């Protein structure tokens, strides 16, 4: 199985790295690809000011050794073609800008091109929009995308998970996305 995880420019980029790490650990036989947008790197640096190189920090901290990182500007990269065979694509966080481009069919970066490929190939596409509150425009975009099969899955807390700290809360979000990817896990206490 080939999975693509993208991170666009919004708060919470580190959640994408934790999801990558979980997939690497739980799905050994899959090929894992990642695109980190330029604005995601800006957000990551802004939210990790004490860390000199946050991208390298998260790669090293989480031991990401089996993920192939691609350049968001490289529109000729493997994932830009449906024939490459990406089966599942996740964008977390999905900025409102990225959401609007996907809705409009704009494919001017590798992330938006990969989303367009997922839609045209009828492959699983999961978007985790990062905004609060959502505007009427963004809600319209999410609604219309959901009508064509795109899964809208923002990081939303649920009390039944009984998260006691940030790590447990992070595991809850990652676990919800893993479930949508059909990857078995035990990252949080499920509803009984």
C-alpha positions as a Markdown table, in Angstrom:
| # | Residue | x | y | z |
|---|---|---|---|---|
| 1 | Unk | 0.0 | 0.0 | 0.0 |
| 2 | Unk | 1.2 | 3.5 | -0.8 |
| 3 | Unk | 0.2 | 6.3 | 1.6 |
| 4 | Unk | 0.8 | 10.0 | 1.1 |
| 5 | Unk | 0.8 | 12.4 | 4.1 |
| 6 | Unk | 0.8 | 16.1 | 3.4 |
| 7 | Unk | 1.2 | 19.0 | 5.8 |
| 8 | Unk | 0.1 | 22.5 | 4.8 |
| 9 | Unk | 0.6 | 25.8 | 6.5 |
| 10 | Unk | -1.5 | 25.9 | 9.6 |
| 11 | Unk | -1.1 | 25.5 | 13.4 |
| 12 | Unk | -0.4 | 21.9 | 14.5 |
| 13 | Unk | 2.0 | 20.7 | 11.9 |
| 14 | Unk | 3.6 | 18.4 | 14.5 |
| 15 | Unk | 0.5 | 16.3 | 14.4 |
| 16 | Unk | 1.4 | 15.3 | 10.9 |
| 17 | Unk | 4.8 | 14.0 | 12.1 |
| 18 | Unk | 3.1 | 12.0 | 14.9 |
| 19 | Unk | 0.8 | 10.4 | 12.3 |
| 20 | Unk | 3.7 | 9.6 | 10.1 |
| 21 | Unk | 5.5 | 8.0 | 13.0 |
| 22 | Unk | 2.4 | 5.9 | 13.9 |
| 23 | Unk | 2.0 | 4.7 | 10.3 |
| 24 | Unk | 5.7 | 3.7 | 10.1 |
| 25 | Unk | 5.4 | 1.7 | 13.3 |
| 26 | Unk | 2.0 | 0.0 | 12.5 |
| 27 | Unk | 2.2 | -0.5 | 8.8 |
| 28 | Unk | 5.6 | -1.9 | 7.9 |
| 29 | Unk | 4.6 | -3.1 | 4.4 |
| 30 | Unk | 3.4 | 0.3 | 3.2 |
| 31 | Unk | 5.3 | 2.8 | 1.2 |
| 32 | Unk | 5.0 | 6.2 | 2.9 |
| 33 | Unk | 5.5 | 9.5 | 1.2 |
| 34 | Unk | 5.3 | 13.0 | 2.8 |
| 35 | Unk | 5.1 | 16.6 | 1.5 |
| 36 | Unk | 5.7 | 19.5 | 3.9 |
| 37 | Unk | 4.7 | 22.8 | 2.3 |
| 38 | Unk | 6.7 | 25.9 | 2.6 |
| 39 | Unk | 4.0 | 27.5 | 4.8 |
| 40 | Unk | 3.9 | 24.4 | 7.0 |
| 41 | Unk | 7.6 | 24.9 | 7.6 |
| 42 | Unk | 7.0 | 28.5 | 8.5 |
| 43 | Unk | 4.2 | 27.4 | 11.0 |
| 44 | Unk | 6.5 | 24.7 | 12.4 |
| 45 | Unk | 9.3 | 27.2 | 13.0 |
| 46 | Unk | 6.9 | 29.8 | 14.6 |
| 47 | Unk | 5.5 | 27.2 | 17.0 |
| 48 | Unk | 9.0 | 25.7 | 17.8 |
| 49 | Unk | 11.1 | 28.9 | 18.2 |
| 50 | Unk | 13.6 | 27.2 | 20.6 |
| 51 | Unk | 14.4 | 24.5 | 18.1 |
| 52 | Unk | 16.9 | 25.5 | 15.4 |
| 53 | Unk | 15.7 | 23.1 | 12.7 |
| 54 | Unk | 12.2 | 21.8 | 13.6 |
| 55 | Unk | 11.8 | 19.6 | 10.5 |
| 56 | Unk | 15.0 | 17.7 | 11.3 |
| 57 | Unk | 14.0 | 17.7 | 15.0 |
| 58 | Unk | 10.7 | 15.9 | 14.4 |
| 59 | Unk | 12.3 | 13.5 | 11.9 |
| 60 | Unk | 15.0 | 12.6 | 14.4 |
| 61 | Unk | 12.8 | 12.6 | 17.5 |
| 62 | Unk | 10.2 | 10.3 | 15.9 |
| 63 | Unk | 12.7 | 8.2 | 14.1 |
| 64 | Unk | 11.2 | 8.7 | 10.7 |
| 65 | Unk | 13.5 | 6.5 | 8.6 |
| 66 | Unk | 11.0 | 4.9 | 6.1 |
| 67 | Unk | 9.3 | 8.0 | 4.8 |
| 68 | Unk | 10.2 | 9.5 | 1.5 |
| 69 | Unk | 10.0 | 13.3 | 1.7 |
| 70 | Unk | 9.1 | 15.1 | -1.5 |
| 71 | Unk | 9.4 | 18.8 | -2.5 |
| 72 | Unk | 6.1 | 20.7 | -2.7 |
| 73 | Unk | 7.4 | 22.6 | -5.7 |
| 74 | Unk | 8.2 | 19.5 | -7.7 |
| 75 | Unk | 5.1 | 19.0 | -9.8 |
| 76 | Unk | 6.8 | 16.2 | -11.7 |
| 77 | Unk | 7.3 | 14.1 | -8.6 |
| 78 | Unk | 6.0 | 10.5 | -8.5 |
| 79 | Unk | 2.8 | 11.3 | -6.5 |
| 80 | Unk | 1.6 | 13.8 | -9.2 |
| 81 | Unk | 0.5 | 10.9 | -11.4 |
| 82 | Unk | -2.4 | 8.6 | -10.8 |
| 83 | Unk | -0.4 | 5.8 | -12.4 |
| 84 | Unk | 2.0 | 5.9 | -9.4 |
| 85 | Unk | -0.7 | 4.3 | -7.3 |
| 86 | Unk | -1.1 | 6.3 | -4.1 |
| 87 | Unk | -4.0 | 4.6 | -2.4 |
| 88 | Unk | -4.7 | 7.0 | 0.5 |
| 89 | Unk | -3.8 | 10.6 | 1.0 |
| 90 | Unk | -4.1 | 12.7 | 4.2 |
| 91 | Unk | -3.6 | 16.4 | 4.5 |
| 92 | Unk | -3.0 | 17.4 | 8.2 |
| 93 | Unk | -3.1 | 20.1 | 8.9 |
| 94 | Unk | -5.1 | 21.3 | 5.9 |
| 95 | Unk | -4.9 | 25.1 | 5.7 |
| 96 | Unk | -8.0 | 26.9 | 4.6 |
| 97 | Unk | -6.0 | 28.1 | 1.5 |
| 98 | Unk | -5.2 | 24.5 | 0.6 |
| 99 | Unk | -8.9 | 23.5 | 1.2 |
| 100 | Unk | -10.1 | 26.3 | -1.1 |
| 101 | Unk | -7.6 | 25.3 | -3.8 |
| 102 | Unk | -8.6 | 21.6 | -3.6 |
| 103 | Unk | -12.3 | 22.6 | -3.8 |
| 104 | Unk | -11.6 | 24.8 | -6.8 |
| 105 | Unk | -9.4 | 22.3 | -8.6 |
| 106 | Unk | -6.3 | 24.4 | -8.4 |
| 107 | Unk | -3.2 | 22.1 | -8.6 |
| 108 | Unk | -0.4 | 24.6 | -8.4 |
| 109 | Unk | 1.7 | 22.7 | -5.8 |
| 110 | Unk | 2.5 | 19.0 | -5.3 |
| 111 | Unk | 0.1 | 18.9 | -2.4 |
| 112 | Unk | -2.9 | 20.3 | -4.4 |
| 113 | Unk | -1.9 | 18.2 | -7.4 |
| 114 | Unk | -1.8 | 15.0 | -5.2 |
| 115 | Unk | -5.3 | 15.9 | -3.9 |
| 116 | Unk | -6.6 | 16.4 | -7.4 |
| 117 | Unk | -5.1 | 13.0 | -8.3 |
| 118 | Unk | -6.8 | 11.3 | -5.3 |
| 119 | Unk | -10.2 | 12.9 | -6.3 |
| 120 | Unk | -9.9 | 11.9 | -10.0 |
| 121 | Unk | -8.7 | 8.4 | -9.2 |
| 122 | Unk | -11.5 | 7.9 | -6.6 |
| 123 | Unk | -8.9 | 7.2 | -3.9 |
| 124 | Unk | -9.3 | 7.9 | -0.2 |
| 125 | Unk | -8.6 | 11.6 | 0.6 |
| 126 | Unk | -8.7 | 12.8 | 4.2 |
| 127 | Unk | -8.5 | 16.5 | 5.0 |
| 128 | Unk | -8.0 | 17.8 | 8.6 |
| 129 | Unk | -8.8 | 21.5 | 8.3 |
| 130 | Unk | -7.2 | 23.6 | 10.9 |
| 131 | Unk | -9.4 | 26.7 | 11.7 |
| 132 | Unk | -11.9 | 27.8 | 14.3 |
| 133 | Unk | -14.5 | 28.9 | 13.7 |
| 134 | Unk | -15.0 | 27.8 | 10.1 |
| 135 | Unk | -16.4 | 30.5 | 7.8 |
| 136 | Unk | -19.4 | 29.8 | 5.7 |
| 137 | Unk | -17.1 | 29.7 | 2.6 |
| 138 | Unk | -14.9 | 27.0 | 4.2 |
| 139 | Unk | -18.0 | 25.0 | 5.3 |
| 140 | Unk | -19.4 | 25.1 | 1.8 |
| 141 | Unk | -16.0 | 23.9 | 0.4 |
| 142 | Unk | -16.0 | 21.0 | 3.0 |
| 143 | Unk | -19.6 | 20.1 | 2.3 |
| 144 | Unk | -19.1 | 20.0 | -1.5 |
| 145 | Unk | -15.9 | 18.0 | -1.1 |
| 146 | Unk | -17.6 | 15.5 | 1.2 |
| 147 | Unk | -20.4 | 15.0 | -1.3 |
| 148 | Unk | -17.8 | 13.6 | -3.8 |
| 149 | Unk | -16.2 | 11.3 | -1.2 |
| 150 | Unk | -13.5 | 13.4 | 0.5 |
| 151 | Unk | -13.4 | 12.7 | 4.2 |
| 152 | Unk | -13.3 | 15.9 | 6.4 |
| 153 | Unk | -11.7 | 15.0 | 9.7 |
| 154 | Unk | -10.4 | 18.0 | 11.7 |
| 155 | Unk | -8.7 | 17.3 | 15.1 |
| 156 | Unk | -11.7 | 17.5 | 17.4 |
| 157 | Unk | -11.5 | 16.4 | 21.0 |
| 158 | Unk | -13.9 | 13.8 | 22.5 |
| 159 | Unk | -14.3 | 13.5 | 26.3 |
| 160 | Unk | -14.7 | 9.7 | 26.2 |
| 161 | Unk | -11.0 | 9.4 | 25.3 |
| 162 | Unk | -10.2 | 10.6 | 28.9 |
| 163 | Unk | -7.0 | 12.3 | 27.7 |
| 164 | Unk | -5.0 | 13.4 | 30.7 |
| 165 | Unk | -2.3 | 15.3 | 28.9 |
| 166 | Unk | -1.1 | 16.6 | 25.6 |
| 167 | Unk | 0.4 | 13.3 | 24.6 |
| 168 | Unk | -2.8 | 11.4 | 25.1 |
| 169 | Unk | -4.8 | 14.1 | 23.3 |
| 170 | Unk | -2.3 | 13.9 | 20.4 |
| 171 | Unk | -2.7 | 10.1 | 20.4 |
| 172 | Unk | -6.5 | 10.5 | 20.2 |
| 173 | Unk | -6.3 | 12.7 | 17.1 |
| 174 | Unk | -3.7 | 10.4 | 15.4 |
| 175 | Unk | -5.7 | 7.3 | 16.3 |
| 176 | Unk | -8.9 | 8.8 | 14.7 |
| 177 | Unk | -6.9 | 9.4 | 11.5 |
| 178 | Unk | -5.4 | 5.9 | 11.6 |
| 179 | Unk | -8.9 | 4.4 | 11.9 |
| 180 | Unk | -9.9 | 6.4 | 8.8 |
| 181 | Unk | -6.8 | 4.9 | 7.0 |
| 182 | Unk | -8.0 | 1.4 | 8.1 |
| 183 | Unk | -4.9 | 0.9 | 10.3 |
| 184 | Unk | -5.4 | -1.0 | 13.5 |
| 185 | Unk | -4.1 | 0.7 | 16.7 |
| 186 | Unk | -4.7 | 1.1 | 20.4 |
| 187 | Unk | -3.7 | 4.7 | 20.8 |
| 188 | Unk | -6.7 | 5.8 | 22.8 |
| 189 | Unk | -9.6 | 4.4 | 24.8 |
| 190 | Unk | -12.5 | 3.8 | 22.4 |
| 191 | Unk | -16.2 | 4.4 | 23.1 |
| 192 | Unk | -17.7 | 1.6 | 25.2 |
